[in-house]
Structures are given as C-alpha cells and as structure tokens.
Amino acid sequence: MKIGLVCPYNMFDRTGGVQQVVQHLHDGLTKKGHIVKIITPKPPGFKNEAPDDYIILGSTTNFTAGFGAAGNWGLPTDSKEMAQILKKEKFDVINFHEPWAPLLAWQMIRQTKAAFVGTFHANLFDRPSTSSWVNVFTPYARNLGKRLHVITAVSPAPAALMIQKAQTSFEKRMVADIKYIPNGVDLNIYKPFKKRLPLNGPDTKTVLYVGRLDRRKNVEALIRAFALVEAKMPKAYLNIAGEGSRRGSLDQLAKTLGIKNIHFSGYVNEDEKRRLMGNADVFCSPAIVGESFGIVLIEAMAMGCPVVAGRNSGYIHVLTNTGRVGLVDPKATEDFAERLMVIISDGKLSSTLRAWGLAEVKKFDYTKIIDQYEKTYMEAYIKWRIEQHLNGVNSKNAKKFWKTKRRFPLRRFFR
C-alpha cells in the first residue's frame, strides 16, 4: 500500500509522543514493504531541506493554551499545490494523527480520494480550556468526521471527548467502533542493563522524573512528597530531567522546603534518558490531568525501573494489575511520599514491580503496534473500496449500506 501519515505538529525538533509514533510507523511500515510518506506543516523558522519521504504542506504557528498546554497550529496551505501533490502521490490510505488539530486534515480530505484513518492521541476531556471547543463532529469538521473509515485512539482517554460529543446516530456508530491501539516502545533499544549502578553513589536511592516542566505535569507535588522522603531517608535523591516554564519555580520550591538531595538535569537526550531510567530506583510521573497514555511510563518499565504515577485517565491504562501498586493521588502528599519510600526500600516489592513491568511492556513493542496499524489500514482500505464500488453502482444502495450498518463482515478478513 501507499500510505500517508499526517502529523500536524513539528516533526523536526525535540519530538513528542505523536511525532514518535508517526516516525516509528514510517520506519516499520517501510520495512514491511509499504511506500510511506510523512505529511507535516513547516514549523516556524525551518529553513532546511525536507528529509526523504517527507511532504511539507503549509506552515504552523506556536501557541500556548490553558493548564500548560502548548504546541503548533497548522495554517492554511495553497489548495492548488496540495491538490497537485495528492494527485501525484495517489495514496491508498491516509492516517490523520490528531484530526481535530486544524487545518491540514480538513483541507486534505477535500482534495483526494483514499481510505481515511483518524488517530486520536491527546486527552482533552479533562482540560476545560480545550474540551469546550475541540470536536471533530462540529459543523466545521463534520465533513472530516463523516469521511473517516476507521477511528483509532491510543487509549479510552483521548476517545472520551469524542464519545461525549457524538450526537447523531451515525456519529454514535462511529465512536462505538473505535479501535484502541496503544503507543509503543522500541524494545531493541529500551532494555534493562545487565548491572545497575546507583545514580548518586553507593547505598543511595534515586527517584527519577523525566518530562516537561509545565503545570500539567504537576512536578510540584513530587517535590513536596520528596521533602518528606528525604527527611526519613537521608540517602534518597530526586533527579528531575527536563525543561519547561516551571523550571525556576520548581527550583525555588525545593529551596523553600530545604531539600538538599535534588538535581535538575535539564533536557536529556535518548541515551542519557535510558541511562537514568536503567539505574534509578523508581520512576515517578505525578501528572493528574491531560494524559492519554504515558509513553514515558512504558519506557521506564522497559528499562526495568518500578513506576509510581498519578492516578489519571491515561496512566490507569498502562499501570494495570500488579502495576496498580504504583498509582497514587499526588495531592495526598503523605501517602504519595509513603508509596515512594515503600517501593525504594522494600527489595521484594521493587523486584516484583520490575518483573511485572518487563513482562507487561512486551505487548507495547513497536513491532506489535505497527502490525495493528497495518491491519487497521487494510480494513479501512477494504471499506473504502467497497464504498467506491457501491457509489459507482447505485448511490442509494451506498447510502443504505452505511446507514443500516449491514456491512460485509469485514472482521472475517482479519481473523
């Protein structure tokens, strides 16, 4: 198949979760023999040549929204240029990642015929600043929503808002058929070290955080909890890796609380991130809202690090069964601190969580995730071909075909 992967975000700078998924899909599907191109807007200030297998359409502008949300908005591109490119490429399947993000997907879907897959990543349900206006079923975006042959989401969290917004019988049928394909991790790269080395010297224990330092990530709660940990465990350390708007206030909070064993590492590359995760005693991500999955959690699990995380609507789909031991309410500072201390001091519990994480993370291996997407693309392509055939034979039959949902039992093709 010829597949277009549409990402509305900046693919050329310190990429986030959506960009990681898109790049892994490109690489994995290409290895499987498909022709794959990444379609993305040009980020502000980008002057380099686009890499091979990239199509640059339009541009973006940076934005900052409520509760620490930030990103890029796509700006309109030239319709004639887009039409010419799409006519030349003749994609079989186009996968729109974050279809709600204007404007690239909404322009493209009018300019080409293909099987369309919409993949939702962001959890906007518990973010008041965005949940009120983001809706793929609004009149402005309804043409896009109705033309998606398959909808996927990385977990039930990003699907919740869409399910709530569905009003018509058609929309309700669409969301009832959502396929949940989780984010992945490359287990060829993320794997435990043969020997763990304490990050802060012999007989020390280290709590690690890796991620953005913004309000949504709630790192303040971790610092407050660690103040209690340090008071009872003088050889415990907190390492915070990442950059963001809260960097200065977090440093000041640590000083106000009198924390001595804390280190801000700043932004770390992939190699350093793996080194930290592979040698830390517990990884902690205290976010309470806005999380849809938690790639960083499965990365830590793959490195053999026990995980403690905020009990939010995204993380609960990662830390299941035995992993639920690591779910906490970060607002309950004393309980939060106690959970950290128990895990880093109880060798048996720590070993149990390491073993669970290493076994559980196997289902998130990118080879399996890519297989699931490939299967989804095949299903979307078959639906589109049937739709084209029925539209060519009799438009009334086509409408009846989709309205009654008495479709061909497509699942039989994928058993």
N, C-alpha and C positions, 0 to 999 in steps of 0.2 A: 504493500500500500504506500501511497504518498501521503504523508501526514504533516499537517501544520500545527505547531504548538504556539499558541498566542499567550504571551505574558505582558501585562500592562505595566509592569514595574521595571526598574533599572536592572538590566542584566549584566552591567559592566562594572559594578562597584560593590564591594562587600555584600554579597548577595544574601538575602534572607531565605526563609523556608520555601516560598513559592518558586523563587528562582532556582533553588537547589533541585526541587522536584522536576522542573522543566529541563534543566541541564542533564539530569540523570536519565530522564525519559528519552531525550535526544540521543544520548550515548548508547543506552541499552537497546533501543529500538533500531538504531542504525546497525548495531552488531548483529541483530536478528534479521537483517536484510531489507529493512524498510528504508524508504527515502524520507528523511525527516528534516524539516526546516523550522527554526525558531523565528517567530514574528514578534517584534517588540518595538516600542517607540524609541526615539533617540533621546537619551537623558540630557539634562542641561549641561552645557559645556563640553559635550562629547565631540571630539574632532578627529578621532582615529577612523581607520577603515573598519567596516564591519567584518567580523570573522566569517569564515566559510560556513555555509548552511544557516546564515542569519539573513533575515529580511528586515530592514529598518523602515517602518511606516509611521509618519507623523513624529511628534515630539511630546515631551512631558514637562510639567512644572511641579516643583516641590510644594507640599502643603503640610500644615500642622493642624491637627484637629484636637478634640477634647480627649481628656484622660490619657495623654501621652501618645496618641495615635499620630503617625507621620508616614509620609510616603510620596508617591508621584501621581498626578492626574494626567491622563492622556489628553492631548489636544488634537483637534480635528486634523486629518491629513487630506491631501488632494484626492478627490474621488476618482478622477481620471487616472491618476498614477496608480492608485490602489486597484482599480478595475483592470488595468493593463497587466499588473504583476500577477493578480489572481488568475487572470485568463491564461497567462503563460504557464503558471505553476500547475493548474488543474489538480488541486488536492482532492484526494478521496475522502479524507477525514480531517476536520479542523477541530482541535481541542482548545476551547477558550478557558484559560485559567483565570479565575475571578471575573466571571462575565458581568458582574454588577459594576465593575470599575469602568467608567467612561474613558474614552469614547470608541476605542479601537474595535471592540467586538461588535458594537451596534452599527458601525459603519460597514465592517467587513461582511456581515451576514446578508446585507442587501446587494452585495457586489458579486457574489459567487454562489454556485450550487455545489454542495458537498454534504457529507454526513457531519452533523454538528454535535459535539460533546461539550457540556459545560461542567467545569470542575470548581467547586467552592472550597476555599481554604479558610478564610477569615471568620472568626466567631464575632459577629456583630450584634448578637441577640442581647447580650448583657452590657452593651455600650450605648447608653441613652443618646450620646452625641451623634450616632450613626444609624441606630436601628429605626429611627423615625422616618428616614428618607431613603434608605437603601432597600430596593425592592425590584427584583427582576420582572415582576408582574405589574409594575406601574404602566400606565398608558404609553409613556416614553419608551420603555424597554420591553413592552409586551410582545412586539414582533420578534425580538430575540428569544424570549422565554418560550414562545409557541413553536419556534423552529428548532429547538434543541431536541435531538433524537434520544439522547441519554443524558441524565444528570448524575454527576458523582460528587461526593464530598469526602473529606479526609476523616470525618467522624460525624456523629449526630450533632455536635455542637454548631458547626457552620451551617447545617441544614435547618436548624431550629427556626431561624428568622424567616426563611423561605416557606417553611411549612405553615408558620403562623400567617404569612401574608397571602397564601393561596386562598382564593375566594371562589372562583368558578369551578364547575365540575371537571373541566379539562385540566386546570391548574392542580387541583387536588389529586387527580390521577397521576400527573407528572411527578409530584413530590412523593407519592406513595411508591413509586418505582425507583427512587434514588438508590444508587449503588454506593456503598461505603468502601473506599479504597484508601487505606491509611498512608501516611508518609512513610518514608523508608530510611534505611541506613546502609552504607556500604560495609558489609562485614569483612570484606577483604582488607579494609583499611582500619576500621574500628574493631579492635580485638584486644583482649587483656594482655598485659605484659607478663612475661614469664616470671619476673620478680618485681614486686612493688617496692618503691623507695619512698620513705616518708618525705613529704614536701618541705617540712620545716625542721628536719633533723631527727635523730634517734628519739624514740619514746614520745613523739608528738602525734597529735591527731589533727587532721585538717578538714574543715568544712569548706566546700568549694561552690561558688556561684559563677556561671558563665552566661552572659547575655547583655542586652541593652540596659542602660541605667536610666530608665524613664519611670514615670509614675505608675504605669500599668504593671510593671514587673515587681513592684512592692518590695524592693530590696531593703527599705527602711525596717520592715518587720523582721527580716533576717538579722539585721544588725542589732536590733533591740533584744531579740532572743539570744543572740550570741553573747551579749553582755552578761547574761545570766549563766551561760555555759562557761565562759572564761572565769567567772567568779568561783565556780566549783571545780573547774578543770584548768589549772594554770598553764598546762602544756597543750591546750587546744588552740588552734589557729583558724582564722577566717580569711580565705583568699577570694577576692572579688575581681573577676576578669570581665572587662567590657567598658564601653564608653557611652555617654549619653548626657542628657540635660540635667540629670540629678547628681552628677559626679561630685560637684562641690558641696552640696547639701548633705550627701551621704558621708563624706569625709568629716564634715563638721559635726554630724550626729555622733560618729564614732568617738570623736574627741570629747564631746559633751558627756558621753556615757563612760568615759575613762577607759575605753578599750585599747589595750596595748598590742595584742597579737592579731593585728589586721593588716592586710596588704592589698592595695589596689594595683592590679597588674596592667590595667588599660586594655586596649584591643589586643587580642592574641590571634595568631594565625592557626591553621588547622593542626599543624604539627604540635604546637605548644598546647593547644586545647586538649589534644589526645594525651599529651604528657601529664597535664594537670588531672584530667579525669582518671587516667590509669593509675595514679598514685594517691589520689585523695581518699579519705576515709568515708566521706559521704558527700553526695552532690545534692544541692538544695536549690529549688526554684520556687519562691514563695508567692507567685502571681495568684491573684484571686479572681480576676475577670479577664475577658477578652482572649483567652487561649482556646484554640481549636483542636490542638493535638499535643504537641510537645516534642519536636524533633530532638531538642537538646536532652530530653529525658532518655530517649532510646539510645542516643549516642553514649551517655554515661553508663547505661545498662550494658551496652556492648563492650565498654572498656572495663567491665567488672566492678563498677562503683555502685554501692547502695544509693537509693534515691529517696529524698524527702521532698515533697512538693505540695503546693497549695491545693486544697480540695475544690477545684474549679471544673466547669463543664467540659473542658478539653482534657485535662490531665486524668480525670477519672476513667477515661477510655484507654489509657496507657497503663496506669498502675492498677491492675485488676488482681483478683485472687490474693495470693501472698503479698503482692506489691501494694495492696491497700494499707499495709502497715505504715507505709511512707506518706500517706495522705494526712495533711494536717490543716487546721484552721490557723493561718498565720496571725490573725488578730488576737488569738488566745496565747499571749506571749509566753507564759509559764509552761503551758502544755507543749507549745512549739519547742521551747528550749529542752524540755524533758525528753521529747522524742529524739532530738538530735543527740543528747547525751547517752541515751539508752543504746542507740544504734552504733555510735562510735566506741562505746565502752564494752558492749556485750559481743564478744567474739563469735559466739554461736549464732546469735541473731544476724550479725553482719554477714557471716558466711552463708546463712540461709538466703538472705536477700541478694547476695552476689550470685548465688547459684540460680535463683529464680530469674533474675534479670538476664543472665546469659542464655538461659533456656527460652525465655519468653521473647527475647529480641530476635530470635531466628525467624519468626513469622513476619518481621518487618524488613528482612533482607531485600535489597532493591531488585534482585533478580526475580523474586516473587511478586513484588509490586509492579514491575514492568510487565510481567505476564498477565496480571489482572487488567492493566490498562490496554494491552494488546487485545485481550478478549473483549473488552468493552468497545474498542474501536471496531472490531469485527461485527459486533451486534449492531452498533449504530449504522455501519455501512450497509448491512443487510436490510435494516429498517428503511434506510433512505432509498435503496434500490427498489424495494417493494413499493414505497410511496411514489417513486417516479413512474414505475410501471402502471400503477393504478391511476395516477393522474393522466397518463397518456391514453389509457383505455377509456376511462369514464370518470370525470371529476366527481360526480355524485357518489359513485361507488367508493372513491377515495375518501370522501368526507365521512361516509357511513362507516368505512373500515376503521378509521381512527376514533370516531365519535363513540361507537359501541365498544371499542377496545376488544373486539373479537378478532384479534390479530392472529397471524400464524404463530404457532407455539415456538417462538424463536429460541426458547431455552433448550429445545432439543438439539440445536446445533452446537451447544456449548457444554454438553454433559461429558 
